[in-house]
Each structure stands twice: as structure tokens, then as C-alpha cells.
């Protein structure tokens, strides 16, 4: 079954498209942001991505670039937009890596027809494509150590002390982690690490098995609520 990833921050529109494509025989997943879309693509490569140009934080063009860097031409990308509907907008989308461009609103029959046409043009998924499904940027051992301590709610100063490195080096590692996980904050990085099982039971730091803590739960909670992790850790510490 051809798998489709629908990336749009309009939940009603995404649900409508998912229903149309499901009836046409496509297996669908949805993502409301570019960051979520990239994580979904890392867990399972989609065959075709229906990608809104305007997304919060990371634009559809940025998502397209990341997908092309990782999967090349083995994934089909159809841009969609409700406000950029002029011919030069469509040309720009195609020049930036898109295979097709649709303007909202569009006819469901046309959407299915374009999906089928693109699916026929895509190269068959072979060993090369399978190799690209491996993590695009694996975290280094040191980055995993930094991330594990961050997951416990430790500020960068304490992380630096525990690992005997400078705060500047910790900051550099965190910047690399943000880029590799396609996130923009420590809370989002911790949430992504748990989602991707990067800090599973088998992970250890300097021979010490990593253990779940209330701090880790606080950081994950902060990511979900969009709050500073340090504030949530401090509040939970006072009530314990």
C-alpha cells in the first residue's frame, strides 16, 4: 500500500484529505508541523508527502529540503497552499524540490489523480532507498550523554560539571542535537528523544544505567505545555 504523509496545521483540512486518500487506497498519517512531519518520516518513510507551504516555525520549503537531503527522489512531494496560488508561486515550489503543486481549495478527484500520477513516476524503492531510511544524523555518544542529563532537568551549568566540560561545549552539543532532531528547544529535544527511544532502558552514562526521574517527566510535561522546563521542574520540586 502506498503511504502518504499529510502535513498541514489545519486539523479539519488534514482529516478531510486523509478520508479522501484512504478511500482511494492510501495509508495515511498526518502531522501538524514540520518538526512532527520530519520525525514521522524518520520513523517510517512515506511514499508521497502532501505538504502545506505555510507551517508554524518551519516552512514547507524547509521540510521539503530536509526530506530531499535524506530520501532524494524516492519520496514524492506535493506542495499545497491556500494563499500562494499564482503561477510564480507554483514555479517556485517546483524549483525548490516539489514534484507537484496544488492550490486550495481543490477537487478531491484531482487530488487522487495527481497522487496516482506521481506514484507512477516515482522510482521503485530498492536497497539504496532502504539505506536512506537509517537515521539521517545519528547523535554522538557525547550528545546522548548531554541529552540524557537534560532529560533529568539539569541546567547546562550542571550538565557541564557532571561531564567535566565547559558550558560553551554543552551549548554547542545542544545546538547539534536541536539540528539533528529538527527541534527548537530543550523540552522538544527531550520529547523527541523519548519518542524515538534514544534514551531507552539500555542507555547508560559512564557505566551508570539511566533511570527515569520526576525531572524527566517534568521536562516532557513542559514540552507538551510549551512552558520553560526549568519552571516546571522547580514547581514540581516544591510540591514533592
Backbone torsions as a table, in degrees:
resi	resn	phi	psi	omega
1	UNK	NA	133.1	177.1
2	UNK	-71.1	129.3	-178.7
3	UNK	-99.5	138.4	-179.3
4	UNK	-122.3	142.2	175.2
5	UNK	-115.9	118.6	-178.6
6	UNK	-100.7	117.7	-175.9
7	UNK	-115.2	104.6	-178.3
8	UNK	-158.7	135.5	-179.4
9	UNK	-82.7	-0.9	173.9
10	UNK	-91.6	101.9	-174.0
11	UNK	-62.1	-38.1	-179.2
12	UNK	-66.9	-42.1	178.8
13	UNK	-64.9	-44.0	-179.5
14	UNK	-61.2	-40.2	179.3
15	UNK	-66.1	-38.9	178.4
16	UNK	-63.0	-47.0	179.8
17	UNK	-65.2	-39.5	178.6
18	UNK	-59.7	-40.9	178.0
19	UNK	-64.4	-42.2	-180.0
20	UNK	-63.1	-46.8	-177.1
21	UNK	-71.2	-34.9	178.0
22	UNK	-62.9	-40.3	178.0
23	UNK	-65.4	-27.4	179.4
24	UNK	-84.8	-1.1	175.6
25	UNK	99.0	14.1	179.8
26	UNK	-97.1	140.9	171.4
27	UNK	-84.8	126.1	-171.2
28	UNK	-120.0	146.5	167.0
29	UNK	-130.7	155.2	-179.7
30	UNK	-124.5	153.6	176.9
31	UNK	-144.5	137.9	-176.2
32	UNK	-95.5	-1.9	179.5
33	UNK	-151.9	165.2	179.1
34	UNK	-64.6	-38.3	-179.9
35	UNK	-62.9	-45.3	179.2
36	UNK	-64.9	-38.2	180.0
37	UNK	-62.5	-43.4	-179.3
38	UNK	-66.8	-37.2	177.1
39	UNK	-66.6	-39.1	178.3
40	UNK	-64.8	-39.4	179.2
41	UNK	-67.8	-33.7	177.5
42	UNK	-66.7	-37.4	-178.4
43	UNK	-73.6	-32.3	177.9
44	UNK	-157.8	119.6	-177.6
45	UNK	-66.5	124.7	174.3
46	UNK	-78.9	157.3	176.6
47	UNK	-84.0	-40.8	179.2
48	UNK	-135.5	137.9	178.1
49	UNK	-115.7	124.2	172.9
50	UNK	-96.0	110.6	-163.2
51	UNK	-122.0	115.6	176.9
52	UNK	-70.4	138.1	-178.9
53	UNK	-68.7	-41.7	-176.8
54	UNK	-97.6	108.5	178.3
55	UNK	-129.4	154.0	177.6
56	UNK	-66.4	137.8	175.9
57	UNK	70.7	-70.8	-177.7
58	UNK	-103.0	123.9	-176.7
59	UNK	-74.3	163.3	176.5
60	UNK	-60.9	-32.4	178.2
61	UNK	-65.1	-39.4	178.1
62	UNK	-66.2	-40.6	178.5
63	UNK	-62.3	-43.4	178.8
64	UNK	-58.5	-44.8	-179.5
65	UNK	-61.2	-43.6	179.6
66	UNK	-63.7	-41.7	-179.6
67	UNK	-66.2	-39.8	178.9
68	UNK	-65.9	-38.9	178.9
69	UNK	-62.2	-34.3	-175.5
70	UNK	-89.5	-45.1	-172.0
71	UNK	-109.3	-7.3	-178.5
72	UNK	61.9	-135.6	-177.8
73	UNK	-93.9	9.5	-178.8
74	UNK	-78.8	-10.1	176.0
75	UNK	-117.3	135.6	178.2
76	UNK	-90.0	140.5	-177.8
77	UNK	-128.0	122.1	176.6
78	UNK	-114.4	115.3	176.4
79	UNK	-77.8	145.9	172.8
80	UNK	-133.2	149.1	179.0
81	UNK	-158.4	142.0	177.5
82	UNK	-97.0	-12.1	-177.5
83	UNK	-121.1	-23.3	178.1
84	UNK	-102.1	84.4	-173.0
85	UNK	-115.6	3.2	-179.8
86	UNK	-76.6	161.9	-177.5
87	UNK	-61.2	-36.1	-179.4
88	UNK	-70.1	-27.9	174.6
89	UNK	-66.0	-43.2	179.5
90	UNK	-65.2	-41.4	178.3
91	UNK	-61.7	-42.9	179.9
92	UNK	-61.6	-42.3	179.4
93	UNK	-62.7	-40.5	178.6
94	UNK	-69.3	-37.9	179.4
95	UNK	-67.8	-28.9	-177.9
96	UNK	-86.1	4.0	173.8
97	UNK	121.6	-3.7	178.9
98	UNK	-75.2	150.7	175.9
99	UNK	-90.8	-23.7	-177.4
100	UNK	-157.4	168.7	-177.2
101	UNK	-147.4	127.2	179.0
102	UNK	-122.8	140.9	176.2
103	UNK	-101.6	137.0	176.2
104	UNK	-81.0	145.1	-9.4
105	UNK	-78.8	156.2	178.9
106	UNK	-134.1	160.2	-179.1
107	UNK	-74.5	132.3	179.7
108	UNK	-55.8	-36.8	179.2
109	UNK	-64.4	-38.1	178.2
110	UNK	-66.4	-39.5	178.8
111	UNK	-59.6	-48.3	-179.1
112	UNK	-63.3	-41.4	-179.6
113	UNK	-63.0	-41.1	179.7
114	UNK	-68.5	-37.6	176.4
115	UNK	-60.6	-47.2	-177.6
116	UNK	-65.3	-39.5	179.0
117	UNK	-64.1	-43.1	-180.0
118	UNK	-67.4	-40.2	179.6
119	UNK	-59.4	-35.7	179.4
120	UNK	-70.1	-28.1	-176.8
121	UNK	-85.3	-18.6	-175.9
122	UNK	-71.5	144.3	177.1
123	UNK	-67.3	150.7	178.7
124	UNK	-63.4	140.6	178.6
125	UNK	-73.1	115.2	-179.2
126	UNK	-123.6	-162.9	-178.3
127	UNK	-58.0	-37.6	-179.1
128	UNK	-63.8	-42.5	178.9
129	UNK	-66.2	-38.8	179.5
130	UNK	-63.8	-36.5	179.2
131	UNK	-65.0	-34.2	-179.6
132	UNK	-72.3	-12.7	179.3
133	UNK	-75.5	-10.7	175.8
134	UNK	-67.8	158.4	-177.9
135	UNK	-50.3	131.2	-177.1
136	UNK	-66.2	-43.4	-179.1
137	UNK	-135.7	91.6	179.6
138	UNK	-68.9	141.3	177.4
139	UNK	-72.1	142.8	176.7
140	UNK	-75.6	167.4	179.8
141	UNK	-59.0	-41.9	179.7
142	UNK	-66.6	-40.0	178.2
143	UNK	-63.5	-37.0	176.4
144	UNK	-65.2	-37.8	177.3
145	UNK	-63.5	-45.6	178.9
146	UNK	-61.8	-44.1	-178.1
147	UNK	-66.1	-39.0	179.7
148	UNK	-62.9	-41.2	178.4
149	UNK	-69.8	-36.3	175.9
150	UNK	-63.8	-35.0	179.1
151	UNK	-66.4	-23.1	176.0
152	UNK	-82.8	-0.4	177.4
153	UNK	88.2	11.8	-178.5
154	UNK	-77.0	136.7	174.3
155	UNK	-70.2	166.1	-175.1
156	UNK	-61.7	-32.0	179.2
157	UNK	-61.6	-44.8	-179.7
158	UNK	-71.4	-34.6	175.9
159	UNK	-60.3	-44.2	179.2
160	UNK	-61.2	-41.9	-179.7
161	UNK	-64.7	-43.8	-178.2
162	UNK	-65.7	-33.8	-176.8
163	UNK	-98.2	0.7	178.9
164	UNK	57.5	45.2	176.4
165	UNK	-132.0	170.7	-178.3
166	UNK	-81.4	158.7	176.7
167	UNK	-62.8	-33.8	178.3
168	UNK	-62.7	-39.6	178.8
169	UNK	-67.2	-39.0	176.2
170	UNK	-60.3	-44.1	179.0
171	UNK	-61.5	-38.2	177.4
172	UNK	-64.4	-44.0	178.1
173	UNK	-61.4	-41.9	-179.7
174	UNK	-64.5	-37.9	177.6
175	UNK	-61.7	-42.0	178.3
176	UNK	-65.3	-39.6	179.0
177	UNK	-62.7	-45.3	179.4
178	UNK	-57.7	-45.5	-177.8
179	UNK	-65.5	-44.0	-176.6
180	UNK	-68.9	-33.3	-178.9
181	UNK	-94.8	0.0	179.3
182	UNK	57.4	49.0	178.9
183	UNK	-127.4	175.9	-174.5
184	UNK	-131.9	6.0	179.0
185	UNK	-152.1	163.8	179.2
186	UNK	-64.0	-40.6	179.2
187	UNK	-61.4	-42.4	178.3
188	UNK	-65.7	-36.9	179.0
189	UNK	-63.8	-42.7	179.3
190	UNK	-65.3	-43.3	178.6
191	UNK	-61.5	-42.0	179.2
192	UNK	-66.1	-37.6	179.8
193	UNK	-63.0	-41.2	178.0
194	UNK	-68.0	-39.7	179.7
195	UNK	-63.1	-38.5	-179.2
196	UNK	-90.2	2.9	179.0
197	UNK	58.9	37.4	178.5
198	UNK	-75.9	-23.5	-177.8
199	UNK	-116.7	44.2	-178.3
200	UNK	-69.2	-179.0	-177.1
201	UNK	-58.1	-27.1	-176.5
202	UNK	-79.0	-11.0	-177.1
203	UNK	-77.5	137.9	178.8
204	UNK	-137.2	154.4	178.4
205	UNK	-117.9	115.8	177.8
206	UNK	50.5	43.3	176.2
207	UNK	83.9	-3.4	-179.3
208	UNK	-102.4	123.5	-178.9
209	UNK	-65.1	136.0	178.1
210	UNK	-72.7	135.5	-178.8
211	UNK	-121.7	140.2	176.4
212	UNK	-64.3	146.4	-179.3
213	UNK	-139.3	166.7	177.0
214	UNK	-65.4	-28.8	176.9
215	UNK	-63.3	-43.5	179.1
216	UNK	-61.6	-41.6	178.4
217	UNK	-63.0	-38.4	179.7
218	UNK	-64.5	-42.0	179.9
219	UNK	-64.5	-42.8	177.9
220	UNK	-63.1	-40.1	177.8
221	UNK	-62.8	-41.5	179.1
222	UNK	-60.9	-40.0	179.9
223	UNK	-62.4	-40.1	-178.5
224	UNK	-70.6	-35.3	-176.7
225	UNK	-89.3	-9.2	-178.2
226	UNK	73.0	28.5	-178.5
227	UNK	-108.0	158.4	175.8
228	UNK	-62.2	131.2	-176.7
229	UNK	-60.0	-39.8	-177.1
230	UNK	-61.3	-37.1	-179.8
231	UNK	-65.8	-43.1	-179.1
232	UNK	-66.6	-41.6	178.1
233	UNK	-60.6	-42.2	-178.2
234	UNK	-65.0	-42.9	180.0
235	UNK	-64.4	-45.7	179.6
236	UNK	-64.2	-34.2	178.8
237	UNK	-64.2	-33.7	-178.7
238	UNK	-73.4	-28.9	-177.2
239	UNK	-91.7	-8.1	179.8
240	UNK	-84.8	NA	NA
